[in-house]
Amino acid sequence: MQVFSAERGSKRRLAENILALYVLQGLNYVVPMAVLPYLVRVLGVDKYGLMAFAQSFALYFTILTDYGFNFSATRSIAQNRGDSQATSRLFCSVYLIKLMLMLAGVIILALALAIIPRFQHDWRFFLIGYVAVVGNTLFPGWYFQGIEKMRYISIITGVSRLLAAAALFVFVHRSEDALLALSIQSMGLLLSGLIGFGVAVHSFQLELRWPAAAELKATLSDGWHLFLSSAAMGLYTNTNVFLVGILTGNLEAGYFAVAEKLLRAMQGLIVPIIQATFPHINALRVESRELALRFINRSVRWIGGLTFIPSLLLFMFAAPITLICFGHGARGSIPVVRWIAFLPVLSALSNVLGITTMIPFGLDKQFSRIVIIAGLLNVILAIPLIRISGAEGAGASIFFTEAFVMSAIVFALQRNGLKVMQRSG
């Protein structure tokens, strides 16, 4: 009876976490998708492209400060959440490392603004974009995921996004307000970061203390391969906006950014499930290898089905969807949308088989290698394709890269005896 009760409680907690994250994703994607058409029309594709270009540059620093902790620290917290001393030590170690990386990012940003002419002209956009990095550094989403308390993420970030969205509608009315629009979005993330840190410390009685050097070294070592994976992943999930902006200018960057935002809204349908199942599978893996594999097998089948239909519809109706959402000024985004239409299903399956399977089963290094190769492949493909076809070339590059990632992950799992793609009883 106790085993049955524990299993039922675990499933109920998983369902609650998925629901909480869907509330968050609803605010993360529905709210921006409501604001995005307004910003594209009011700012114009060119100014919106400049804002997206600055945000894409800031995302590199977000990847740096995350250092793979969204996976490695979440995994450690999930595996030690019954030990308050261990979780407190890990919390302090992660935060100190993240703050040091954030300061290193400030130095890199200052050098970039001083040396690179492309950045000097619009330096205020890049500076304001870095405020979002500070907010992301402070927000302990990895901790809330590890203890499976996702409702805190939903409430804190949700309220901040709603306030930012309201401010955009009230204060942003013309193309000259692009910097203001970026400031509002960055300040919303900073607000959620400050509140999230305070809630984590005061609600869960975490003991703040200076970590020992050995603890910092262990935390850095644990996150290293996942940091490489995250950095490489950024080479094909974030770099294309940046490359389009560098190689072809703000207008083409705007076309690609508009299409990518539409894609992110589609992918947002599955992100809560990935985030909630990651700590759940880690816990199952500790209990039983077979239970974890059976859960993953079921997840692959219904997640694949859930994402295929929206991807197909996006491909078939790319033109009307794009024009209705963003207006005729975004017509250049239509071919990009067609190229990336099937990314939601490819990305969802890659996440299930990569993040929620390879990492819990200790295949961090193999996963890192796949993603690093994919990142390099994307850059190799993207540069010539963008020069030839602009934003459309960037869309083609990321499609081919995601297809490679999916194929490589399946091959790696099969080679390691994890046959999660076949039907189980």
C-alpha positions in Angstrom: 0.0 0.0 0.0 2.8 2.4 0.8 4.5 1.7 -2.6 1.2 2.3 -4.4 0.6 5.5 -2.4 4.1 6.8 -3.2 3.7 6.0 -6.9 0.3 7.7 -7.0 1.8 10.8 -5.2 4.7 10.9 -7.6 2.3 10.9 -10.6 0.1 13.5 -9.0 3.1 15.7 -8.4 4.2 15.3 -12.0 0.8 16.2 -13.3 0.7 19.3 -11.0 4.1 20.4 -12.3 3.1 19.9 -15.9 0.0 22.0 -15.3 2.0 24.7 -13.5 4.5 24.8 -16.3 1.7 25.0 -18.9 0.4 28.1 -17.1 3.9 29.5 -17.3 4.3 28.6 -21.0 0.9 30.1 -21.7 2.3 33.3 -20.3 5.7 32.8 -21.9 4.3 32.2 -25.3 0.8 33.4 -25.5 1.6 36.8 -24.0 4.6 37.4 -26.3 2.6 36.2 -29.3 -0.1 38.7 -28.4 2.5 41.4 -28.1 4.7 40.4 -31.0 2.3 41.4 -33.8 1.8 44.7 -32.2 5.6 45.3 -31.9 6.3 44.2 -35.5 3.6 46.6 -36.8 4.5 49.5 -34.5 8.3 49.3 -34.6 8.5 47.9 -38.2 10.4 44.8 -39.2 13.7 46.7 -39.4 13.6 48.1 -35.8 12.2 44.8 -34.5 15.1 43.1 -36.2 17.6 45.4 -34.4 15.9 44.5 -31.1 16.0 40.8 -31.9 19.7 41.1 -32.9 20.6 42.6 -29.5 18.6 40.0 -27.7 20.3 37.2 -29.6 23.7 38.6 -28.6 22.5 38.7 -24.9 21.5 35.1 -25.1 25.1 34.0 -25.5 25.8 35.5 -22.1 22.7 33.7 -20.7 24.1 30.4 -22.0 27.4 31.3 -20.3 25.8 32.1 -16.9 23.5 29.1 -17.1 26.6 26.9 -17.5 24.4 23.8 -18.0 23.0 24.2 -14.4 19.5 24.0 -15.7 20.3 20.3 -16.2 23.2 19.4 -14.0 22.1 21.3 -10.9 18.5 20.3 -11.4 19.6 16.7 -11.6 21.6 17.0 -8.4 18.8 18.8 -6.5 16.3 16.1 -7.6 18.6 13.3 -6.4 19.3 15.0 -3.0 16.2 16.9 -2.3 15.7 15.0 1.0 19.0 16.4 2.3 18.6 20.1 3.2 22.3 20.5 3.9 23.4 19.1 0.5 20.8 21.3 -1.4 21.9 24.4 0.5 25.6 23.8 -0.4 24.7 23.2 -4.0 22.5 26.3 -4.1 25.3 28.5 -2.8 27.9 27.0 -5.1 25.8 27.4 -8.2 24.9 31.0 -7.4 28.5 32.0 -6.8 29.7 30.5 -10.1 26.8 32.1 -12.0 27.6 35.5 -10.5 31.3 35.2 -11.4 30.3 34.2 -15.0 28.0 37.2 -15.1 30.8 39.6 -14.2 33.0 37.9 -16.8 30.2 38.5 -19.3 30.2 42.3 -18.4 33.9 42.5 -19.3 33.4 40.7 -22.6 30.4 42.9 -23.5 32.4 46.0 -22.7 35.2 44.8 -25.0 32.8 44.0 -27.8 31.2 47.5 -27.5 34.6 49.1 -27.6 36.1 47.1 -30.5 33.3 46.0 -32.9 31.9 48.9 -35.1 28.6 47.1 -35.7 27.9 47.2 -32.0 29.1 50.7 -31.4 26.3 52.4 -33.3 23.6 50.7 -31.3 25.5 50.2 -28.1 22.5 51.1 -25.9 20.5 48.1 -27.3 23.3 45.7 -26.3 23.7 47.2 -22.9 20.0 47.1 -22.1 19.8 43.6 -23.5 22.4 42.5 -20.8 19.9 43.4 -18.1 18.0 40.4 -19.1 21.1 38.3 -18.5 21.3 39.6 -14.9 17.7 38.7 -14.3 18.2 35.2 -15.7 21.3 34.7 -13.6 19.4 35.5 -10.4 16.3 33.4 -11.1 16.6 29.9 -9.5 14.5 28.1 -12.0 16.9 25.1 -11.8 16.3 24.9 -8.1 12.5 25.0 -8.3 12.6 22.3 -11.0 14.9 20.1 -8.9 12.5 20.1 -5.9 9.5 19.8 -8.4 7.9 23.1 -7.3 7.3 24.5 -10.7 4.3 26.6 -9.6 6.8 29.1 -8.2 8.3 29.5 -11.7 4.8 30.0 -13.1 3.7 32.6 -10.7 6.8 34.7 -10.5 7.7 34.8 -14.2 4.1 34.9 -15.2 3.3 38.0 -13.2 6.5 39.7 -14.4 5.6 39.0 -18.1 2.1 40.2 -17.7 3.3 43.5 -16.3 5.9 43.9 -19.0 3.3 43.1 -21.7 0.9 45.7 -20.3 3.7 48.3 -20.2 4.6 47.6 -23.9 1.0 48.3 -25.0 0.9 51.5 -22.9 4.3 53.1 -23.6 5.4 51.7 -27.0 3.7 53.4 -30.0 6.3 54.2 -32.8 9.5 52.9 -34.3 11.6 55.3 -32.1 10.4 53.4 -29.1 12.4 50.2 -29.9 14.9 50.9 -27.1 12.1 51.4 -24.7 10.5 48.2 -25.8 13.7 46.3 -25.2 14.1 48.0 -21.8 10.6 46.9 -20.6 11.2 43.3 -21.6 14.7 43.2 -19.9 13.4 44.8 -16.7 10.6 42.3 -16.5 13.2 39.5 -16.5 15.2 41.3 -13.8 12.2 41.7 -11.6 11.4 38.0 -11.8 15.0 37.1 -11.0 15.1 39.2 -7.9 11.8 37.9 -6.6 12.6 34.3 -7.5 15.9 34.5 -5.5 14.1 35.9 -2.5 11.3 33.3 -2.6 13.8 30.4 -2.9 15.9 31.6 0.1 13.1 32.5 2.4 10.5 29.8 1.5 12.8 26.8 1.7 15.1 27.8 4.6 18.2 27.6 2.5 21.4 28.2 4.4 23.5 30.8 2.7 27.2 30.5 3.2 30.5 30.8 1.3 31.1 27.5 -0.6 34.4 25.6 -0.1 36.8 25.5 -3.1 36.2 21.7 -3.4 32.4 22.3 -3.7 32.9 24.9 -6.4 35.2 22.6 -8.3 32.8 19.7 -8.0 29.9 21.8 -9.2 31.9 23.2 -12.1 33.0 19.7 -13.1 29.4 18.3 -12.9 28.1 21.0 -15.2 31.0 21.1 -17.7 29.8 18.7 -20.4 26.2 20.1 -20.1 27.6 23.6 -20.5 29.4 22.5 -23.7 26.1 21.0 -24.8 24.2 24.2 -24.0 26.8 26.4 -25.7 26.8 24.2 -28.8 23.0 24.2 -28.8 23.1 27.9 -28.9 25.1 27.7 -32.1 22.0 26.4 -33.9 19.1 27.7 -31.7 20.3 31.3 -31.3 23.2 32.0 -33.7 21.2 32.2 -36.9 19.4 35.4 -35.8 22.8 36.8 -34.9 24.4 35.7 -38.2 21.6 37.1 -40.3 21.9 40.4 -38.5 25.7 40.5 -39.0 25.7 39.3 -42.6 22.6 40.8 -44.1 21.3 43.5 -41.8 18.4 44.3 -39.5 15.6 43.7 -42.0 16.5 40.1 -42.8 17.2 39.6 -39.1 13.6 40.8 -38.5 12.2 38.3 -41.1 14.0 35.4 -39.4 13.1 36.6 -35.9 9.4 36.8 -36.7 9.5 33.3 -38.1 11.4 32.0 -35.2 9.0 33.5 -32.7 6.2 31.7 -34.4 8.2 28.5 -34.1 9.0 29.1 -30.4 5.2 29.5 -29.8 4.7 26.0 -31.4 7.6 24.5 -29.4 6.1 26.0 -26.2 3.4 23.4 -26.4 5.9 20.7 -25.4 8.5 22.6 -23.2 6.5 22.2 -19.9 6.4 18.4 -20.4 10.2 18.3 -20.9 10.9 20.5 -17.9 8.6 18.5 -15.6 9.6 15.0 -16.8 13.4 15.7 -16.5 13.5 15.6 -12.7 10.8 12.9 -12.7 12.8 10.6 -14.9 15.9 11.2 -12.8 14.0 10.1 -9.7 12.7 7.0 -11.6 16.2 6.2 -12.8 17.4 6.0 -9.2 14.5 3.7 -8.3 14.5 1.5 -11.4 16.1 1.5 -14.9 13.1 -0.4 -16.3 10.5 2.0 -14.9 12.4 5.0 -16.4 12.7 3.4 -19.8 9.1 2.4 -19.9 8.1 6.0 -19.0 10.4 7.4 -21.7 9.0 5.0 -24.3 5.5 6.1 -23.7 6.6 9.8 -23.7 8.2 9.4 -27.1 5.1 8.0 -28.7 2.6 10.6 -27.5 4.9 13.6 -27.6 5.7 12.7 -31.3 2.0 12.5 -32.1 1.2 15.7 -30.2 3.8 17.8 -32.1 3.4 16.4 -35.6 0.0 17.8 -36.4 0.8 21.4 -35.4 4.0 21.1 -37.5 2.1 19.9 -40.5 -0.5 22.7 -40.2 2.2 25.3 -39.9 3.9 24.1 -43.1 0.6 23.9 -45.0 -0.7 27.3 -43.9 2.6 29.2 -43.5 1.5 32.2 -45.6 -1.9 33.0 -44.0 -0.7 32.3 -40.5 2.3 34.7 -41.0 0.3 37.5 -42.7 -2.6 37.3 -40.2 -0.2 37.4 -37.2 2.3 39.9 -38.3 0.9 41.8 -41.3 2.1 42.2 -44.9 5.3 43.8 -43.8 6.4 40.3 -42.6 5.8 38.6 -46.0 9.6 37.9 -46.2 9.2 35.5 -43.2 6.9 33.1 -45.1 9.6 31.0 -46.7 11.5 30.8 -43.4 8.4 29.5 -41.7 8.0 26.8 -44.2 11.7 25.7 -43.7 11.3 25.5 -39.9 7.7 24.2 -39.7 8.7 20.7 -38.7 11.2 21.8 -36.1 8.6 21.4 -33.2 8.4 17.7 -33.8 12.1 17.2 -34.4 13.1 19.4 -31.4 10.5 17.7 -29.1 11.8 14.2 -29.9 15.4 15.3 -29.6 14.7 16.8 -26.2 12.9 13.7 -24.9 15.6 11.3 -26.2 18.5 13.7 -25.5 17.9 15.7 -22.4 15.4 13.4 -20.5 17.1 10.2 -21.6 20.8 10.5 -22.3 21.5 12.8 -19.3 19.6 10.7 -16.6 21.4 7.6 -17.9 24.8 9.2 -17.6 25.4 9.8 -21.4 26.4 13.5 -20.8 29.6 13.3 -22.9 27.9 11.6 -25.8 25.1 14.1 -25.8 27.6 16.9 -25.6 29.5 15.6 -28.6 26.3 15.4 -30.7 25.3 18.9 -29.9 28.8 20.3 -30.4 29.0 18.7 -33.8 25.5 20.1 -34.6 26.4 23.6 -33.6 29.5 23.6 -35.8 27.5 22.0 -38.6 24.9 24.8 -38.4 27.5 27.6 -38.6 29.2 25.8 -41.5 25.9 25.6 -43.4 24.4 28.9 -42.2 27.1 31.3 -43.4 27.0 30.5 -47.1 23.3 29.9 -47.1 22.6 33.3 -45.4 24.9 35.0 -47.9 22.9 33.4 -50.8 19.3 33.5 -49.4 19.3 35.7 -46.4 16.8 34.7 -43.7 15.5 31.8 -45.8 19.0 30.3 -45.8 19.1 30.5 -42.0 15.9 28.6 -41.9 17.2 25.8 -44.2 20.4 25.5 -42.1 18.6 25.0 -38.8 16.2 22.5 -40.3 19.1 20.3 -41.6 20.9 20.7 -38.2 17.9 19.5 -36.2 17.4 16.5 -38.5 21.1 15.6 -37.8 20.6 15.9 -34.0 17.6 13.7 -34.0 19.3 11.0 -36.1 22.5 11.1 -34.1 20.7 10.8 -30.7 18.7 7.8 -31.9 21.9 6.1 -33.1 23.7 6.8 -29.8 20.9 5.4 -27.7 20.7 2.3 -29.8 24.5 1.8 -29.5 24.2 2.0 -25.7 21.4 -0.5 -25.5 18.6 2.1 -24.7 16.0 1.0 -27.2 13.4 3.7 -26.3 12.0 4.1 -29.8 10.5 0.6 -30.0 7.1 -0.3 -28.5 7.0 -1.7 -25.0 4.5 -3.8 -23.3 
